[in-house]
Amino acid sequence: MSRTGGRKSAAGDRPLTMALHRMMGVDLTAIPAVGTGTVLTIASEIGPDFSAFPSAKQFCSWLGVAPGDQDQRRQAIAGPGTQGGQPGRQALRMAALEARRSQTFIGARHRARLARKDRAVAITATARELACLIYLMVTRGEEYVEKGMDAYEKRRIDRTFANLNRKARTLGSSRPS
């Protein structure tokens, strides 16, 4: 088995990447950390028709990367009737691990999650983010546009100032923002 599941496709994978692009309707390997192996796993699990999932929430829940699934999954393993999506979940979790090394918007968000959350929770949250991106790209037919780390930093600073302004207002500061 190849170890390039979550990594970017090599030059030899170009025909496979093009075939997956034609099948899914969009280039899912454009998402940082999502390689041909991840897309191949998702395509083999679901195919190009995501009509079984009315929303991204239900898609993430089926994959087992929705918030709160960890406790429910442990209970479900003991009994019969576990949900599908195990290979897809594993592929997305491996892609989330790859995101930690990428100098992209998703990589920066994953590193921020790692700073404030447990490692397993951060990986699941990033896998959920990737699953939502995949769902939206396939259902809407839109290509992925990388925002970059500068956009993440600008967003983080804007949110920090907004939080500080809100705290100042609640404490009775009369200074304008």
VOBA-1610 file (N, C-alpha, C; in pm, whole numbers, padded with zeros to 5 digits, always signed):
BEGIN
Met+00084-00118+00000Met+00000+00000+00000Met+00088+00124+00000Ser+00051+00223-00075Ser+00128+00346-00087Ser+00110+00433+00036Arg+00214+00506+00071Arg+00207+00596+00185Arg+00169+00736+00142Thr+00127+00755+00019Thr+00094+00889-00029Thr-00054+00919-00020Gly-00127+00853+00067Gly-00271+00873+00078Gly-00311+01016+00100Gly-00248+01086+00193Gly-00286+01222+00221Gly-00196+01323+00153Arg-00088+01280+00093Arg+00006+01372+00033Arg-00039+01411-00106Lys+00021+01518-00152Lys-00008+01564-00287Lys+00033+01458-00389Ser-00035+01457-00500Ser-00009+01355-00600Ser+00126+01377-00666Ala+00191+01269-00693Ala+00320+01273-00763Ala+00294+01286-00913Ala+00399+01306-00988Ala+00384+01323-01133Ala+00323+01199-01197Gly+00351+01080-01143Gly+00296+00957-01197Gly+00147+00939-01168Asp+00095+01013-01070Asp-00047+01005-01035Asp-00133+01100-01118Arg-00075+01172-01208Arg-00150+01272-01286Arg-00268+01211-01361Pro-00255+01096-01429Pro-00372+01038-01496Pro-00483+01001-01396Leu-00444+00950-01279Leu-00543+00916-01177Leu-00612+01042-01125Thr-00535+01148-01104Thr-00592+01274-01058Thr-00691+01329-01160Met-00655+01322-01286Met-00745+01371-01392Met-00873+01286-01399Ala-00859+01155-01383Ala-00976+01067-01385Ala-01068+01096-01267Leu-01010+01119-01149Leu-01090+01154-01032Leu-01157+01290-01050His-01087+01383-01115His-01145+01514-01142His-01267+01501-01233Arg-01255+01419-01338Arg-01369+01398-01428Arg-01483+01329-01355Met-01452+01232-01272Met-01556+01156-01200Met-01631+01243-01099Met-01556+01319-01018Met-01617+01398-00911Met-01668+01534-00959Gly-01620+01580-01073Gly-01664+01708-01126Gly-01578+01825-01082Val-01496+01807-00980Val-01404+01911-00932Val-01273+01846-00893Asp-01168+01928-00883Asp-01037+01877-00843Asp-01025+01884-00692Leu-01055+01775-00624Leu-01049+01771-00478Leu-00906+01772-00427Thr-00810+01737-00512Thr-00670+01740-00468Thr-00617+01883-00458Ala-00697+01982-00498Ala-00658+02122-00482Ala-00664+02164-00336Ile-00739+02090-00255Ile-00746+02119-00111Ile-00612+02078-00051Pro-00551+02167+00029Pro-00422+02132+00090Pro-00435+02006+00176Ala-00337+01920+00166Ala-00326+01795+00243Ala-00416+01684+00191Val-00501+01711+00095Val-00586+01606+00039Val-00519+01556-00088Gly-00475+01432-00085Gly-00407+01373-00199Gly-00497+01280-00277Thr-00440+01217-00376Thr-00519+01126-00460Thr-00571+01008-00381Gly-00495+00960-00283Gly-00542+00847-00202Gly-00666+00881-00123Thr-00671+01001-00067Thr-00789+01045+00009Thr-00909+01058-00084Val-00888+01122-00198Val-00998+01140-00294Val-01046+01005-00346Leu-00954+00915-00372Leu-00990+00781-00420Leu-01073+00708-00316Thr-01038+00721-00189Thr-01114+00657-00082Thr-01255+00714-00074Ile-01267+00846-00078Ile-01399+00911-00073Ile-01481+00871-00196Ala-01417+00871-00312Ala-01488+00835-00435Ala-01534+00690-00433Ser-01453+00601-00376Ser-01494+00460-00371Ser-01602+00436-00267Glu-01604+00516-00162Glu-01706+00502-00058Glu-01841+00557-00103Ile-01841+00674-00167Ile-01965+00745-00196Ile-01991+00760-00344Gly-01886+00789-00420Gly-01902+00817-00561Gly-01929+00964-00581Pro-01962+01005-00703Pro-01983+01146-00731Pro-02121+01198-00690Asp-02212+01110-00654Asp-02348+01149-00619Asp-02363+01159-00467Phe-02369+01281-00418Phe-02382+01305-00274Phe-02527+01331-00235Ser-02623+01290-00319Ser-02764+01318-00292Ser-02816+01243-00169Ala-02746+01141-00124Ala-02788+01070-00002Ala-02770+01158+00121Phe-02692+01266+00107Phe-02664+01355+00219Phe-02721+01493+00188Pro-02832+01529+00251Pro-02893+01660+00224Pro-02807+01779+00268Ser-02718+01757+00363Ser-02636+01868+00412Ser-02495+01819+00445Ala-02405+01916+00461Ala-02268+01883+00499Ala-02264+01822+00639Lys-02357+01866+00726Lys-02364+01811+00861Lys-02390+01661+00858Gln-02484+01620+00773Gln-02518+01479+00766Gln-02405+01399+00701Phe-02336+01458+00606Phe-02220+01392+00545Phe-02111+01370+00650Cys-02082+01473+00728Cys-01981+01461+00833Cys-02023+01360+00939Ser-02150+01359+00972Ser-02199+01264+01071Ser-02184+01121+01020Trp-02216+01098+00894Trp-02202+00964+00836Trp-02057+00918+00837Leu-01967+01012+00809Leu-01824+00978+00811Leu-01773+00957+00953Gly-01842+01011+01051Gly-01798+00997+01189Gly-01700+01104+01231Val-01704+01220+01166Val-01615+01330+01203Val-01693+01450+01256Ala-01820+01428+01288Ala-01901+01535+01346Ala-01865+01553+01493Pro-01880+01675+01547Pro-01850+01696+01689Pro-01936+01606+01776Gly-01876+01546+01876Gly-01950+01461+01968Gly-01958+01316+01925Asp-01909+01282+01806Asp-01917+01144+01758Asp-01824+01050+01834Gln-01720+01103+01896Gln-01621+01017+01958Gln-01686+00930+02067Asp-01764+00990+02157Asp-01827+00913+02263Asp-01931+00817+02208Gln-02010+00864+02112Gln-02113+00779+02053Gln-02050+00662+01978Arg-01937+00686+01914Arg-01872+00580+01837Arg-01822+00470+01932Arg-01767+00510+02046Arg-01719+00409+02141Arg-01833+00321+02189Gln-01951+00379+02210Gln-02066+00301+02253Gln-02117+00213+02140Ala-02114+00267+02018Ala-02168+00193+01904Ala-02080+00073+01867Ile-01950+00082+01894Ile-01860-00027+01857Ile-01896-00154+01934Ala-01940-00137+02058Ala-01973-00253+02140Ala-02094-00329+02087Gly-02186-00258+02024Gly-02309-00322+01976Gly-02314-00329+01826Pro-02417-00393+01774Pro-02433-00404+01628Pro-02481-00273+01568Gly-02467-00262+01436Gly-02523-00149+01363Gly-02436-00026+01359Thr-02305-00041+01355Thr-02220+00077+01344Thr-02237+00139+01207Gln-02217+00270+01200Gln-02238+00343+01075Gln-02124+00317+00977Gly-02149+00355+00853Gly-02048+00342+00749Gly-01947+00454+00758Gly-01861+00464+00657Gly-01768+00574+00649Gly-01634+00552+00716Gln-01607+00433+00766Gln-01481+00408+00836Gln-01359+00438+00748Pro-01350+00388+00626Pro-01232+00421+00543Pro-01225+00570+00511Gly-01339+00633+00487Gly-01340+00777+00459Gly-01295+00857+00579Arg-01342+00818+00697Arg-01301+00886+00820Arg-01150+00874+00839Gln-01099+00755+00821Gln-00955+00734+00840Gln-00874+00813+00738Ala-00919+00818+00614Ala-00847+00893+00511Ala-00846+01043+00543Leu-00959+01095+00591Leu-00965+01237+00624Leu-00882+01270+00749Arg-00877+01178+00843Arg-00794+01200+00962Arg-00645+01201+00923Met-00606+01114+00830Met-00468+01114+00782Met-00438+01244+00706Ala-00535+01292+00629Ala-00516+01419+00559Ala-00504+01534+00658Ala-00578+01527+00769Ala-00569+01630+00872Ala-00430+01630+00936Leu-00373+01511+00953Leu-00237+01503+01005Leu-00138+01571+00910Glu-00160+01555+00780Glu-00075+01618+00680Glu-00091+01770+00682Ala-00210+01817+00716Ala-00237+01962+00717Ala-00148+02035+00817Arg-00107+01966+00921Arg-00023+02030+01023Arg+00105+02085+00962Arg+00158+02019+00861Arg+00285+02061+00800Arg+00268+02163+00688Ser+00146+02181+00640Ser+00127+02268+00524Ser+00121+02415+00566Gln+00182+02499+00487Gln+00182+02643+00511Gln+00065+02707+00438Thr-00056+02666+00477Thr-00178+02712+00414Thr-00277+02755+00521Phe-00391+02806+00478Phe-00497+02849+00569Phe-00543+02732+00656Ile-00566+02617+00595Ile-00611+02499+00670Ile-00503+02453+00768Gly-00377+02456+00726Gly-00268+02419+00814Gly-00258+02512+00934Ala-00275+02642+00912Ala-00270+02738+01022Ala-00386+02715+01119Arg-00505+02688+01065Arg-00619+02660+01153Arg-00596+02533+01233His-00537+02432+01170His-00512+02307+01242His-00410+02329+01354Arg-00305+02404+01327Arg-00206+02431+01431Arg-00266+02512+01546Ala-00357+02603+01514Ala-00425+02679+01619Ala-00513+02588+01704Arg-00580+02493+01640Arg-00661+02397+01715Arg-00573+02311+01807Leu-00458+02270+01755Leu-00366+02189+01835Leu-00318+02264+01959Ala-00308+02397+01948Ala-00260+02476+02060Ala-00362+02482+02173Arg-00490+02469+02142Arg-00591+02487+02246Arg-00676+02364+02273Lys-00659+02258+02196Lys-00740+02138+02213Lys-00652+02014+02221Asp-00713+01906+02264Asp-00647+01776+02264Asp-00613+01737+02120Arg-00506+01663+02102Arg-00459+01626+01968Arg-00566+01553+01887Ala-00632+01454+01948Ala-00734+01377+01876Ala-00853+01464+01838Val-00892+01555+01926Val-01005+01644+01897Val-00968+01739+01783Ala-00846+01792+01785Ala-00801+01882+01679Ala-00796+01811+01544Ile-00751+01687+01543Ile-00745+01611+01418Ile-00885+01586+01365Thr-00977+01548+01453Thr-01115+01524+01410Thr-01179+01653+01359Ala-01152+01765+01425Ala-01208+01893+01381Ala-01156+01932+01243Thr-01028+01909+01219Thr-00972+01940+01088Thr-01026+01843+00983Ala-01043+01717+01020Ala-01102+01619+00927Ala-01245+01661+00892Arg-01317+01714+00989Arg-01453+01763+00963Arg-01449+01882+00867Glu-01355+01972+00887Glu-01340+02087+00798Glu-01313+02040+00655Leu-01225+01942+00640Leu-01195+01887+00507Leu-01317+01820+00447Ala-01393+01746+00528Ala-01514+01679+00480Ala-01617+01782+00432Cys-01633+01891+00507Cys-01727+01996+00465Cys-01683+02059+00334Leu-01552+02083+00319Leu-01501+02139+00194Leu-01528+02045+00077Ile-01503+01917+00097Ile-01527+01818-00008Ile-01675+01816-00045Tyr-01762+01814+00055Tyr-01906+01811+00030Tyr-01949+01934-00051Leu-01905+02052-00006Leu-01945+02174-00075Leu-01889+02182-00216Met-01766+02137-00235Met-01709+02141-00369Met-01783+02049-00464Val-01816+01927-00418Val-01882+01830-00505Val-02026+01872-00533Thr-02099+01916-00430Thr-02240+01948-00450Thr-02260+02079-00526Arg-02172+02176-00507Arg-02186+02305-00575Arg-02105+02312-00704Gly-02012+02221-00722Gly-01928+02222-00842Gly-01827+02334-00843Glu-01790+02386-00726Glu-01695+02496-00717Glu-01555+02444-00690Glu-01456+02513-00742Glu-01317+02477-00719Glu-01270+02539-00587Tyr-01167+02480-00528Tyr-01110+02531-00403Tyr-01019+02649-00432Val-01032+02754-00351Val-00947+02871-00363Val-00872+02886-00231Glu-00739+02879-00236Glu-00656+02890-00117Glu-00652+03035-00071Lys-00682+03056+00057Lys-00682+03191+00114Lys-00543+03232+00160Gly-00462+03138+00202Gly-00327+03167+00246Gly-00319+03198+00395Met-00197+03192+00446Met-00175+03216+00588Met-00195+03362+00625Asp-00173+03455+00532Asp-00195+03596+00562Asp-00343+03622+00593Ala-00432+03557+00520Ala-00575+03572+00546Ala-00610+03517+00684Tyr-00547+03407+00722Tyr-00573+03351+00855Tyr-00525+03446+00963Glu-00406+03501+00948Glu-00353+03594+01047Glu-00437+03719+01058Lys-00481+03772+00944Lys-00567+03891+00946Lys-00697+03861+01017Arg-00755+03747+00988Arg-00880+03707+01053Arg-00861+03690+01204Arg-00750+03630+01244Arg-00723+03610+01386Arg-00707+03743+01458Ile-00635+03836+01399Ile-00615+03967+01461Ile-00746+04044+01469Asp-00826+04042+01362Asp-00956+04109+01363Asp-01046+04053+01473Arg-01046+03923+01490Arg-01128+03862+01595Arg-01077+03899+01734Thr-00946+03907+01751Thr-00889+03947+01879Thr-00931+04089+01914Phe-00921+04182+01818Phe-00964+04320+01843Phe-01114+04328+01871Ala-01193+04253+01799Ala-01337+04254+01824Ala-01369+04204+01965Asn-01299+04099+02009Asn-01320+04048+02144Asn-01277+04150+02249Leu-01165+04216+02227Leu-01118+04318+02322Leu-01215+04436+02328Asn-01267+04480+02213Asn-01366+04588+02211Asn-01493+04549+02285Arg-01537+04427+02267Arg-01658+04380+02335Arg-01635+04375+02486Lys-01519+04327+02529Lys-01487+04325+02673Lys-01480+04466+02729Ala-01421+04559+02655Ala-01412+04698+02701Ala-01551+04758+02717Arg-01642+04730+02624Arg-01779+04782+02635Arg-01851+04724+02757Thr-01831+04594+02783Thr-01898+04534+02897Thr-01841+04585+03029Leu-01717+04626+03030Leu-01655+04679+03151Leu-01682+04830+03168Gly-01749+04890+03070Gly-01790+05030+03082Gly-01690+05129+03029Ser-01608+05088+02940Ser-01513+05182+02880Ser-01588+05282+02793Ser-01548+05408+02803Ser-01616+05511+02722Ser-01535+05546+02598Arg-01423+05481+02577Arg-01340+05508+02460Arg-01406+05451+02335Pro-01407+05526+02228Pro-01461+05470+02103Pro-01366+05365+02047Ser-01421+05272+01972Ser-01339+05166+01916Ser-01273+05202+01788
//
